[in-house]
């Protein structure tokens, strides 16, 4: 490039003229040829990602600022994305941007300017998220003891998923749903966020079962390899998950921000599988042990109560002792039952005979005839009484000076009523007389069937004194000089000769015969 000397002549001299584009191209070639690829250390200032995916940011120190740009493909390959305030070492080519007459650094790789700076940025982010309450213990959910479905967010091609599946099969086989994601690089944070949100969006009972617990897993690596799990969007998605989440990123010494937001942290992916499910063999042994203890406790309780029952039964009186007195009382009552029943029947028979003695047909017939005579006398007096009453009514009518025609009509109607009543009274009297005769006949038949004469026909006898009064006591009969015994076909005169003999046995020997009453 030619340089212009200050001593050269002014306008109209022989100085070379450049166009704007020529001069800009000459500057670009000089700058790129002089520096080529460079490594620049500085603090990241303003960061802007365009919709096209290109990233624009500034690199600065205490005295100068250099504009930097990374194209979309270069941004995707970055292990660490530059963030404002981060001290980095940017590697790229120094070039110019002609439309704005400025130079810029086209960056294809960014790395932290030492682990201390990266950890300082990580600590600052941790404190900011902790201040929002995302790491509070109170918001952490309890992992279910035995989940039915487990969702695993990890790379499908690494050893992590094989370790998790193998450990689950050994401890307690469960259904596992794997959501494949990138576990490092630029694609890692958004894919992990989509996986957590996608599992939470599943509906219970849908075609894809909703997991009961989530495991976010990745193997060990450098801090740059694990940086995607320190992303703020990943941490917020883990904290907002409605499904309990287990973080298993890196090895035991590795710590990422998702570990603080998760409901449970596992030191390794294999340990995450152990925390997700219990050991099936241990559960079976525990259940068997509980069953054996329950059986022993039940058997011991039954034996103790059986022994207690036996002890109490010894204090109770024997059944024979409890039933002895009632049995003896029953035997005594049953022995008297037959004789009492016969005595009761005899008393009732004598009562019936005494009652039937007053129902003689002659007496009943005499009383019926007296009733008929009284009824006939009353009927004979009825017509004169009606005539007298009619005469009195006539006199009262005459005293009232009623018209003769009206009085005759009234008398005629009254006479008709009297005649009607007399006609109606005669059948009523005859019907009443018939009913009484039928009643008398029925009573006579009852007397004949229940009278003592019928009883005499069955083998009984009636003892009477000299006046004909029935005797019921043996002592009274012994005091008589003579008495009469009425049998079925006649009467016998008898005198007392002593006490009554013992009852005779029946011919078949089964019991006492009827025998004599004397």
C-alpha positions in Angstrom: 0.0 0.0 0.0 1.3 3.4 -0.9 1.6 6.1 1.8 1.1 9.7 1.3 3.8 12.1 2.4 2.9 15.4 4.0 5.4 17.2 1.8 3.9 16.0 -1.4 2.0 18.6 -3.5 -1.7 19.2 -2.7 -4.6 18.7 -5.1 -3.6 18.3 -8.6 -0.5 16.4 -7.6 0.5 12.8 -8.7 -1.0 11.1 -5.4 -2.9 7.8 -6.1 -6.6 7.9 -5.6 -8.5 5.0 -3.8 -12.1 4.2 -3.9 -13.8 3.5 -0.5 -14.1 -0.2 -1.3 -10.5 -0.3 -2.4 -9.3 1.3 0.7 -11.5 -0.9 2.9 -10.2 -4.0 1.1 -6.6 -2.9 1.5 -7.1 -2.4 5.2 -8.8 -5.8 5.5 -5.9 -7.5 3.7 -3.3 -5.8 5.7 -5.0 -6.5 9.1 -5.7 -10.2 8.3 -2.3 -10.7 6.8 -0.5 -9.1 9.8 -2.3 -10.9 12.6 -4.0 -14.1 11.2 -5.4 -16.3 14.0 -5.1 -14.8 17.5 -6.0 -15.6 21.1 -7.5 -12.7 23.0 -8.0 -12.6 26.7 -10.6 -10.3 28.1 -13.9 -9.9 29.9 -17.1 -10.6 28.1 -19.3 -7.5 27.8 -22.6 -7.2 26.0 -23.9 -10.5 24.6 -26.6 -10.7 21.9 -27.8 -13.8 20.0 -29.7 -13.0 16.8 -32.7 -14.9 15.5 -30.4 -16.5 12.9 -28.3 -18.1 15.6 -25.3 -15.8 15.2 -23.8 -14.4 18.5 -22.5 -10.9 18.9 -20.5 -9.9 22.0 -17.7 -7.6 23.2 -14.3 -8.4 24.7 -12.9 -5.7 26.9 -10.3 -4.8 29.5 -9.8 -1.7 31.5 -8.6 0.3 28.4 -10.2 -1.0 25.2 -13.1 -2.9 23.7 -13.1 -5.3 20.7 -16.3 -6.4 19.0 -16.6 -10.2 18.5 -18.9 -12.3 16.4 -19.5 -16.1 16.2 -21.5 -17.6 13.4 -24.3 -20.2 14.1 -22.2 -23.2 13.4 -19.4 -22.0 15.6 -21.8 -21.3 18.4 -23.1 -24.8 18.3 -19.6 -26.3 18.6 -18.7 -24.2 21.7 -18.3 -26.1 24.9 -18.7 -22.9 27.0 -20.9 -20.1 25.8 -19.7 -16.7 26.7 -21.8 -14.8 29.2 -21.6 -11.3 30.4 -18.9 -10.8 33.1 -17.1 -14.0 32.2 -13.3 -13.7 31.7 -12.5 -15.8 28.7 -9.8 -16.6 26.1 -11.3 -16.2 22.6 -9.6 -17.8 19.6 -10.4 -16.5 16.1 -9.3 -14.3 13.2 -9.1 -10.6 13.2 -11.1 -9.0 10.4 -12.9 -5.9 9.4 -16.6 -5.1 8.8 -16.6 -2.7 5.9 -20.2 -1.4 6.1 -19.4 0.2 9.5 -15.7 0.8 9.0 -14.7 -1.2 12.1 -12.6 -4.2 12.9 -13.9 -7.3 14.8 -12.8 -10.6 16.1 -14.4 -13.6 14.4 -14.4 -16.1 17.3 -14.7 -19.9 16.7 -13.8 -21.1 20.3 -14.2 -19.7 23.8 -12.7 -21.1 26.9 -12.6 -19.8 30.5 -9.6 -17.8 31.5 -8.8 -20.4 34.2 -10.9 -22.7 36.4 -11.1 -20.0 39.1 -13.0 -17.6 36.9 -15.5 -20.3 35.8 -16.1 -21.4 39.3 -16.6 -17.8 40.4 -19.2 -17.4 37.8 -20.8 -20.7 38.8 -20.9 -19.6 42.4 -22.4 -16.3 41.5 -25.2 -18.0 39.6 -25.8 -20.5 42.4 -26.2 -17.7 44.9 -28.6 -15.8 42.6 -30.8 -18.9 42.1 -30.7 -19.8 45.8 -31.9 -16.3 46.7 -35.0 -17.0 44.6 -35.7 -20.1 46.8 -35.1 -22.7 44.1 -32.8 -24.7 46.3 -35.0 -24.6 49.5 -35.4 -27.9 51.3 -39.1 -27.2 52.0 -40.0 -27.3 48.3 -38.4 -30.7 47.7 -40.8 -33.6 47.1 -40.4 -37.1 48.6 -39.4 -39.8 46.0 -42.0 -42.6 46.0 -40.9 -45.8 47.7 -41.8 -48.1 44.8 -42.5 -46.3 41.6 -44.4 -48.1 38.8 -42.8 -46.1 35.9 -39.3 -44.4 35.9 -38.4 -41.7 33.4 -34.7 -41.4 32.5 -33.3 -38.3 30.8 -29.9 -39.2 29.4 -28.0 -40.1 26.2 -29.4 -43.4 24.7 -25.9 -44.5 23.4 -23.8 -44.1 26.5 -22.9 -46.5 29.3 -25.1 -44.6 31.8 -28.4 -45.9 30.5 -27.1 -49.5 30.5 -25.9 -49.1 34.1 -29.2 -47.8 35.2 -31.2 -50.5 33.5 -28.9 -53.3 34.8 -29.1 -52.0 38.4 -32.9 -51.7 38.2 -33.2 -55.3 36.9 -31.0 -56.5 39.8 -32.9 -54.7 42.5 -36.6 -54.4 41.4 -37.5 -54.5 37.7 -39.7 -51.5 36.8 -40.9 -50.0 33.5 -38.4 -47.4 32.2 -39.1 -44.7 29.6 -35.9 -43.1 28.2 -36.0 -39.5 26.8 -32.8 -39.2 24.7 -30.9 -35.9 25.0 -27.5 -34.5 24.4 -25.5 -34.5 27.6 -22.9 -31.9 26.7 -22.5 -29.1 24.2 -24.8 -26.4 23.0 -27.8 -28.7 22.5 -27.7 -30.1 26.0 -29.6 -27.4 28.0 -32.6 -26.9 25.7 -33.0 -30.7 25.2 -32.9 -31.4 28.9 -35.4 -28.7 29.6 -37.8 -30.1 26.9 -37.4 -33.6 28.4 -38.3 -32.5 31.9 -41.2 -30.4 30.7 -42.3 -33.2 28.3 -42.5 -35.8 31.0 -44.5 -33.4 33.2 -46.9 -32.8 30.4 -47.9 -36.4 30.2 -51.4 -37.1 31.5 -52.1 -40.0 33.9 -53.8 -42.9 32.1 -52.7 -41.7 28.7 -51.2 -43.8 25.9 -47.7 -43.1 27.3 -47.7 -43.6 31.1 -46.6 -40.7 33.2 -43.5 -41.5 35.3 -43.6 -41.5 39.0 -40.0 -40.4 39.3 -37.4 -38.8 36.9 -33.7 -39.5 36.7 -31.4 -36.9 35.0 -28.2 -38.8 34.4 -24.7 -38.3 32.8 -21.3 -39.8 33.3 -18.3 -37.9 34.7 -16.3 -35.3 32.9 -14.6 -32.0 33.1 -16.4 -28.9 34.3 -16.8 -27.8 30.7 -18.4 -31.2 29.8 -20.9 -30.8 32.6 -21.5 -27.1 32.0 -24.9 -27.7 30.4 -26.3 -28.9 33.7 -25.3 -25.6 35.3 -27.5 -23.7 32.8 -30.2 -21.5 34.4 -33.0 -22.9 32.2 -32.1 -26.5 33.3 -32.1 -25.5 36.9 -35.5 -23.8 36.7 -37.0 -26.7 34.8 -35.8 -29.1 37.5 -37.2 -26.9 40.3 -40.6 -26.6 38.6 -41.0 -30.3 37.9 -44.2 -31.8 39.5 -42.6 -35.2 39.2 -40.0 -36.0 41.9 -36.6 -35.7 40.2 -33.3 -37.4 41.0 -30.1 -35.8 39.8 -27.2 -38.1 38.8 -24.8 -35.9 36.9 -21.0 -36.8 37.0 -19.2 -38.8 39.6 -19.3 -38.3 43.4 -17.0 -35.3 43.4 -18.8 -33.5 40.6 -21.4 -30.9 41.6 -23.7 -29.1 39.2 -26.5 -26.6 39.9 -29.2 -29.2 38.9 -28.0 -31.2 42.0 -29.2 -28.3 44.2 -32.6 -28.0 42.5 -33.4 -31.7 42.3 -35.5 -33.4 44.9 -32.8 -36.0 45.5 -29.1 -36.1 44.5 -27.3 -39.3 43.6 -23.5 -39.5 43.5 -23.6 -41.7 40.4 -26.2 -42.9 37.9 -26.0 -46.4 39.4 -26.7 -44.9 42.8 -29.7 -43.1 41.3 -31.2 -46.4 40.3 -30.6 -47.7 43.8 -32.3 -44.7 45.3 -35.3 -45.0 42.9 -36.3 -48.6 43.9 -35.8 -50.9 46.9 -34.3 -54.3 46.8 -37.1 -56.8 45.9 -35.3 -59.7 47.7 -35.0 -57.6 50.9 -38.7 -56.7 50.7 -39.7 -60.4 50.3 -37.5 -61.4 53.2 -38.9 -58.6 55.4 -42.5 -59.6 54.5 -41.7 -63.2 55.3 -40.2 -62.2 58.6 -43.3 -60.1 59.4 -45.5 -63.0 58.5 -43.5 -65.4 60.8 -43.7 -62.9 63.6 -47.4 -62.4 63.1 -48.0 -66.2 63.1 -45.9 -66.6 66.3 -47.8 -63.7 68.0 -51.2 -65.1 66.9 -50.3 -68.6 68.1 -49.0 -67.3 71.4 -52.1 -65.1 71.9 -54.4 -68.1 71.2 -52.4 -70.3 73.6 -52.5 -67.7 76.3 -56.2 -67.2 76.0 -56.8 -71.0 75.9 -54.8 -71.4 79.2 -56.7 -68.5 80.7 -60.0 -70.2 79.7 -58.9 -73.4 81.3 -58.0 -71.6 84.5 -61.3 -69.9 84.6 -63.2 -73.1 83.9 -61.6 -74.8 86.9 -63.2 -72.2 89.1 -66.7 -72.8 87.7 -69.0 -75.5 89.3 -69.5 -78.7 87.4 -72.6 -79.0 85.2 -73.8 -82.0 87.2 -73.8 -79.9 90.4 -75.7 -77.0 88.7 -78.4 -79.3 87.4 -78.7 -81.6 90.4 -81.2 -79.5 92.4 -83.4 -78.6 89.4 -83.4 -82.3 88.2 -84.4 -83.5 91.7 -87.2 -80.9 91.8 -88.4 -82.0 88.4 -88.4 -85.7 89.4 -90.5 -84.9 92.5 -93.0 -82.8 90.5 -93.3 -85.4 87.8 -94.0 -88.1 90.4 -96.9 -86.1 91.7 -98.2 -85.1 88.2 -100.1 -88.3 87.4 -102.0 -88.5 90.7 -102.7 -84.7 90.7 -104.1 -85.0 87.2 -106.4 -87.8 88.2 -107.5 -86.0 91.4 -108.2 -82.8 89.3 -110.3 -84.8 86.9 -112.3 -86.3 89.7 -112.9 -82.9 91.3 -114.1 -81.5 88.0 -116.4 -84.5 87.5 -118.0 -84.0 90.9 -118.4 -80.3 90.3 -120.1 -81.1 87.0 -122.4 -83.6 88.7 -123.4 -81.1 91.4 -124.0 -78.4 88.7 -126.0 -80.9 86.6 -128.1 -82.0 89.5 -130.0 -78.7 89.4 -130.8 -79.0 85.7 -133.6 -81.5 86.0 -136.0 -81.6 83.0 -139.0 -81.3 85.2 -137.7 -78.1 86.8 -136.8 -76.6 83.5 -140.1 -77.6 82.0 -142.0 -76.0 85.0 -140.0 -72.8 84.6 -140.7 -72.7 80.9 -144.4 -73.2 81.5 -144.4 -70.3 84.0 -142.8 -68.1 81.4 -145.3 -69.1 78.8 -148.2 -68.4 81.3 -146.8 -65.0 82.0 -146.4 -64.2 78.4 -150.0 -65.4 77.6 -151.3 -63.3 80.5 -149.4 -60.3 79.2 -150.8 -60.9 75.7 -154.3 -61.2 77.0 -154.0 -57.9 78.9 -152.6 -56.1 75.9 -155.9 -55.8 73.9 -157.9 -54.3 76.8 -155.0 -52.0 77.7 -154.9 -50.8 74.1 -158.7 -50.3 74.1 -158.5 -48.4 77.3 -155.7 -46.2 76.0 -157.7 -45.7 72.8 -160.7 -44.6 74.8 -158.6 -42.1 76.8 -157.3 -40.7 73.6 -160.8 -40.4 72.2 -161.9 -38.6 75.4 -159.0 -36.2 75.0 -159.9 -35.6 71.4 -163.5 -34.9 72.3 -162.3 -32.5 75.0 -160.2 -30.7 72.4 -163.4 -30.4 70.2 -161.8 -31.7 67.1 -164.0 -32.0 64.0 -165.8 -35.3 63.9 -164.4 -36.3 60.5 -160.8 -35.7 61.5 -161.3 -37.5 64.8 -162.8 -40.5 63.0 -159.9 -40.5 60.6 -157.3 -40.4 63.5 -159.2 -43.1 65.3 -159.3 -45.2 62.2 -155.5 -44.8 61.7 -154.8 -45.6 65.3 -157.0 -48.7 65.2 -155.1 -49.8 62.1 -151.8 -49.3 63.8 -153.0 -51.3 66.9 -154.2 -54.1 64.7 -151.0 -54.2 62.8 -149.0 -54.4 66.0 -151.2 -57.1 67.3 -150.7 -59.1 64.1 -146.9 -58.6 64.3 -146.8 -59.5 68.0 -148.3 -62.9 67.6 -145.6 -64.3 65.2 -142.9 -62.7 67.4 -144.4 -64.4 70.5 -144.6 -67.8 68.7 -141.0 -67.4 67.4 -139.7 -66.6 70.9 -141.6 -69.5 72.3 -140.1 -71.8 69.6 -136.5 -70.6 70.4 -137.0 -71.1 74.1 -138.3 -74.7 73.5 -135.3 -75.4 71.3 -133.0 -74.0 74.0 -134.7 -76.2 76.6 -134.3 -79.3 74.4 -130.6 -78.5 73.9 -130.1 -78.0 77.6 -132.0 -81.3 78.2 -129.7 -83.1 75.8 -126.6 -81.6 77.4 -128.0 -82.6 80.9 -128.5 -86.1 79.7 -125.0 -86.3 78.2 -123.3 -84.6 81.2 -125.5 -85.7 84.0 -124.2 -88.0 86.6 -126.4 -90.9 85.4 -124.1 -91.1 82.3 -121.1 -91.0 84.7 -122.7 -93.9 86.6 -122.9 -95.9 83.4 -119.0 -95.6 83.1 -118.6 -97.4 86.5 -118.9 -94.6 89.0 -121.3 -94.4 92.0 -122.9 -91.7 94.1 -123.0 -92.0 97.9 -126.0 -90.3 99.6 -127.0 -90.0 103.2 -130.5 -90.9 104.5 -131.8 -87.5 103.3 -130.5 -88.1 99.8 -127.7 -85.6 100.0 -124.5 -86.6 98.1 -121.5 -87.3 100.3 -118.0 -86.4 99.1 -115.8 -87.1 102.2 -114.9 -90.6 103.5 -114.8 -89.2 107.0 -118.4 -88.0 106.8 -119.5 -91.4 105.4 -117.8 -93.3 108.4 -119.9 -91.2 110.8 -123.2 -92.4 109.2 -125.1 -95.3 110.5 -126.4 -96.1 107.1 -126.0 -94.6 103.6 -127.2 -95.3 100.1 -125.0 -96.1 97.1 -126.6 -95.3 93.7 -125.3 -97.4 90.8 -126.2 -97.3 87.1 -129.2 -99.7 87.5 -130.4 -99.0 91.0 -129.6 -98.2 94.6 -128.0 -100.2 97.4 -128.2 -99.7 101.2 -124.8 -99.9 102.9 -123.2 -99.4 106.3 -119.5 -98.4 107.0 -117.4 -101.3 108.1 -113.8 -99.8 108.2 -111.1 -98.1 106.1 -111.0 -98.5 102.4 -108.8 -101.4 101.0 -105.6 -100.8 99.0 -106.1 -100.3 95.2 -105.9 -103.5 93.2 -103.5 -104.0 90.4 -104.8 -104.3 86.8 -104.9 -107.8 85.5 -101.9 -106.9 83.2 -99.9 -105.5 86.3 -99.4 -102.1 84.7 -101.1 -100.0 87.3 -103.9 -99.7 89.8 -107.4 -100.9 88.7 -110.4 -98.6 89.0 -111.7 -100.7 91.9 -114.3 -99.5 94.3 -114.5 -96.2 95.9 -115.1 -97.7 99.4 
